[in-house]
Amino acid sequence: MTLSTKDGNEPVAHLGKAEELNTIGYNVDAVPGDVVLPISAAMQILFNVFDKWEIRKAQQAAMLGISSSTLARYHKGAFPQKTKTIARMEDLLRIDLMLNVLFGQGTQVNWITNKNTHFDDSSPIEYMSKNGTEEVRQYLENAVYTGGW
């Protein structure tokens, strides 16, 4: 993955292809190609997701692969420059999209916080805190696109 920017300034988060997001019920017909957000907007959305999932700050930092002090800077308006951190942000935003498709708004917290045999009897939150976000994203995308858990 390469760090891409919008207008050569702020990095952007890639959420997926417009046609893919349309397929799962997100109407982005007006956006051709990749759906991207400025990283500052993506961070605000991610903080809202963390609140919805009831995730403690220490877990937020662990899932993003950053220190608590770096997370505090992000909450104050700084934004990530490292490709790895942005990739994890993108994964977490996609996880939220997939959970919306699978469960709607109401039961996401149950799925994300309950133990799951696929993740070594850890909750997805615990698993992502220790192992990164990619496997959970792939697992949920598989469930959405192929109907298989």
Protein Blocks (a to p, Z undefined) as FASTA:
>chain_A
ZZddeehiaccddfbjfklmmmnopacklpghjadddfklmmmmmmmmmmmnopafklmm
mmnopafklmmmmmnopacfbfklmmmmmmmmmmmmmmmmmnommlmmmmmmpccfkloo
iafklmmmmnojmlmmmmmmmmmmnopZZ
